[in-house]
Amino acid sequence: MGRRALRNNDPSLDLSGHLKTIDQLPAPWSSTVVFGRDAPLEVEVGSGKGLFLRTAAAARPDTLFLGIEVARKYARFAAAGLAKRQLDNARVVAGDALRVFAEVFTDASLQAVHVYFPDPWWKKRHRKRRVMRAPLLRDIQRTLKEGGLLHFWTDVREYFDESLELLAEYRQLEGPIGVEETPPEDDMDFRTHFERRMRLTGQPVYRSAFRKKG
């Protein structure tokens, strides 16, 4: 199911504090440089419209959130949502997550990594474009702190099963840990807009989590 058209952002919003490019990130990573303070850092790969970033940042002000979105118009939309709500503990990077993980994040620097409904790239010749592949999984294992979590959800059973087979090769990632589906408390009580669409239309969502061993 494809992405829906975006509403226009308020042109008066200043996105400079919430929207970054890869080249604007410090390498090696420094939360103090990007956020002005140090705190546990969680990263979302593929932020889309930014629902997870907004809700998580608002609910947990003592945690820092960095979303990475390869589609620049979606990155801008997600950043605008953060700026509008003045959520200073979240940022969006417009760029390729594989580059950010490989070039920016240091070992054992992340509290959690969130991968929700990544593009399944249905055609066999396009499978190499999937994010749940060896290059990213190696870096997720490397960058998670001891006890840190990888959250992976998808609506595509084949992608889910294939990803779990790949994750079994990463011995420091313990799982899969089952994730129960809970009833929403309101109309927007979902991790992402895509989860909302799937559940409202009665389609299954496959959820898993993995914990970094010591």
C-alpha positions in Angstrom: 0.0 0.0 0.0 1.5 3.3 -1.1 2.0 6.5 0.7 -0.8 9.1 0.6 -0.3 12.7 -0.4 1.0 15.1 2.2 -0.6 18.3 3.4 1.4 21.4 2.8 3.6 22.5 5.7 3.2 26.0 7.2 5.8 28.0 5.3 6.4 30.2 8.4 7.7 27.3 10.4 11.5 27.4 11.1 12.7 23.8 10.5 16.4 24.5 11.0 16.4 23.1 14.5 14.5 19.9 13.7 15.6 19.0 10.1 19.2 17.9 9.4 21.1 16.5 6.5 23.7 13.7 7.0 26.5 16.2 6.4 25.2 18.3 9.3 25.6 15.5 11.8 28.8 15.2 13.9 30.9 12.2 13.1 31.4 10.6 15.5 28.0 11.1 17.0 27.5 13.7 19.7 24.0 14.2 21.3 25.3 17.4 22.9 26.1 18.9 19.5 22.7 17.9 17.9 20.4 18.3 20.9 22.3 20.5 23.3 22.3 17.8 26.0 23.2 14.2 26.6 20.4 11.6 27.2 19.4 8.1 26.0 19.1 8.1 22.3 16.6 6.1 20.2 16.6 6.0 16.4 13.7 5.4 14.0 14.6 4.1 10.5 12.0 5.4 8.0 10.0 8.0 9.9 7.4 8.7 7.3 5.0 11.4 8.5 6.6 11.3 11.9 3.7 10.0 14.1 6.0 7.8 16.2 8.5 10.6 16.7 5.9 13.1 17.8 4.1 10.7 20.2 7.3 9.2 21.7 9.0 12.5 22.1 6.0 14.1 23.8 5.6 11.1 26.1 9.2 10.8 27.1 10.9 14.2 27.3 14.0 12.7 29.0 14.8 10.6 25.9 16.2 11.9 22.6 14.8 10.7 19.3 16.4 10.8 15.9 14.3 9.9 12.8 15.9 9.0 9.5 13.8 9.4 6.4 15.2 9.0 2.8 12.3 10.9 1.1 13.1 14.5 1.7 9.4 15.7 1.5 8.5 13.3 4.2 11.5 14.3 6.3 10.4 17.9 6.0 6.8 17.0 7.0 7.9 15.0 10.0 10.3 17.8 11.1 7.4 20.3 10.7 5.3 18.3 13.1 8.0 18.4 15.7 8.6 22.1 15.2 4.9 22.9 15.4 4.7 21.1 18.8 8.1 22.5 20.0 9.4 19.0 20.7 13.1 19.8 21.2 14.0 16.2 22.1 13.5 14.9 18.5 15.1 15.6 15.2 14.7 14.3 11.6 17.6 13.5 9.2 16.9 13.6 5.5 19.0 10.8 4.1 20.0 7.2 3.9 19.9 5.3 7.2 22.7 2.9 6.1 25.0 5.9 5.7 24.1 7.4 9.1 24.6 4.1 10.9 27.9 3.3 9.1 29.4 6.8 9.2 28.0 8.5 12.3 26.9 6.3 15.2 29.6 4.9 17.5 29.6 1.5 19.2 27.1 1.0 22.0 25.6 4.5 21.6 21.9 3.7 21.0 19.2 2.8 23.5 16.8 1.5 20.9 16.3 1.2 17.1 12.8 1.3 15.6 12.0 -0.1 12.2 8.3 0.2 11.4 6.8 -0.9 8.1 9.8 -0.5 5.8 9.3 -0.6 2.1 9.1 -4.3 1.2 10.5 -3.8 -2.4 8.3 -6.5 -3.8 10.2 -7.3 -7.0 13.0 -9.9 -6.6 15.5 -7.7 -8.4 14.8 -4.9 -5.9 15.2 -6.9 -2.7 18.8 -5.5 -2.3 17.1 -2.2 -1.5 15.4 -3.5 1.7 16.7 -1.9 4.9 16.5 -5.2 6.8 19.7 -6.5 5.3 23.1 -7.5 6.6 24.7 -4.0 6.3 22.1 -2.3 8.6 21.7 -5.3 10.9 25.4 -5.4 11.6 25.4 -1.8 12.5 22.3 -2.1 14.6 24.0 -4.9 16.6 27.2 -2.8 16.9 25.5 0.5 17.9 22.9 -0.8 20.5 23.9 -0.6 24.1 23.7 -3.7 26.3 20.0 -4.3 26.9 19.1 -2.0 24.1 16.1 -3.0 21.9 15.5 -3.4 18.1 11.8 -3.0 17.3 10.8 -4.4 13.9 7.2 -4.4 12.6 5.8 -5.1 9.1 2.6 -6.0 7.4 4.3 -8.3 5.0 4.6 -11.9 6.4 7.3 -12.9 3.9 9.5 -9.9 4.8 8.9 -10.6 8.5 10.0 -14.3 8.2 13.0 -13.5 6.0 14.1 -10.7 8.4 13.8 -13.0 11.4 16.0 -15.6 9.6 18.6 -13.0 9.0 18.5 -11.7 12.6 19.2 -15.2 13.9 22.7 -14.8 12.5 23.4 -11.9 14.9 24.1 -13.7 18.1 24.2 -10.6 20.3 20.6 -9.8 19.4 18.4 -12.0 21.6 14.9 -12.7 20.2 12.5 -12.5 18.7 10.5 -11.2 21.7 6.8 -11.3 21.2 5.0 -8.0 21.1 1.3 -8.0 22.0 -1.2 -5.9 20.0 -3.0 -3.6 22.4 -6.3 -1.8 21.7 -5.9 1.9 20.8 -7.0 4.4 23.4 -7.9 6.9 20.8 -8.0 7.4 17.0 -4.3 8.2 16.8 -3.0 5.7 19.4 -0.8 3.8 16.9 3.0 3.7 16.4 2.7 5.0 12.8 0.1 6.1 10.3 0.7 2.9 8.4 -0.1 0.8 11.5 -3.3 2.8 11.9 -4.3 2.1 8.3 -3.6 -1.6 8.5 -5.5 -2.1 11.8 -8.5 0.0 10.8 -8.9 -2.2 7.6 -8.4 -5.4 9.6 -5.1 -6.4 8.1 -2.4 -8.2 10.1 0.7 -6.6 11.6 3.7 -8.7 12.4 5.7 -7.5 15.4 9.0 -8.4 17.0 11.7 -7.1 19.3 15.3 -8.1 19.9 17.5 -7.3 22.9 21.2 -6.7 22.8 23.0 -9.1 25.0 25.9 -8.2 27.3 
